[in-house]
Amino acid sequence: MAVNPEASTVVLELPECTLVQLDELVRQGCFATRQAALIAAVERLYAMTPQHRTARQGALTRLCGALHLGTTPHSLRDAEQDRLAWESGQH
């Protein structure tokens, strides 16, 4: 293993599912090591411009808005009041 003089050692505690995913990426030949996969992930996140992040967040917001269920703050308050009235009658 080559030692990079510019590298620092970091110890991470990762969930088991993340380790399984990293190992799968290595097994599939996507990356040579777990470390290479993590470095690529950080580089990709870091390279994202604020505009790109904003665009992705906007797309998610629009997608969630596409699933309009007819609920409004007023209808949620009414439903909560109905639930409380029902529960108070049960006890």
Residue, then its C-alpha position, 0 to 999 in steps of 0.5 A: m500500500a502506497v503512503n500518501p504524505e498529504a493524506s491524514t488518517v481518519v477513523l470512521e464508525l459506519p453503519e453495517c449497511t454502508l459497509v456492505q454497500l462499499d464492499e459491493l461497489v468494490r466487488q463490482g469493480c466500480f472502485a479499487t477500495r472502500q477508501a476510493a469509493l468514499i473519496a469519490a463520494v466526497e469529491r462528488l458532493y463537494a463539486m456540487t455547486p450551490q445552484h445544483r443543490t438548489a435545483r435538486q431541492g427544487a425538483l424534490t419540492r415540485l415532486c412532493g407538491a405533485l402529490h397534492l392530497g387536498t390537505t391545507p393547514h386549515s383542514l389539518r387543524d379541523a381534523e385535529q379538532d375532530r380527533l380531540a373531540w372524538e377522544s374526549g368522548q371516549h374517556 
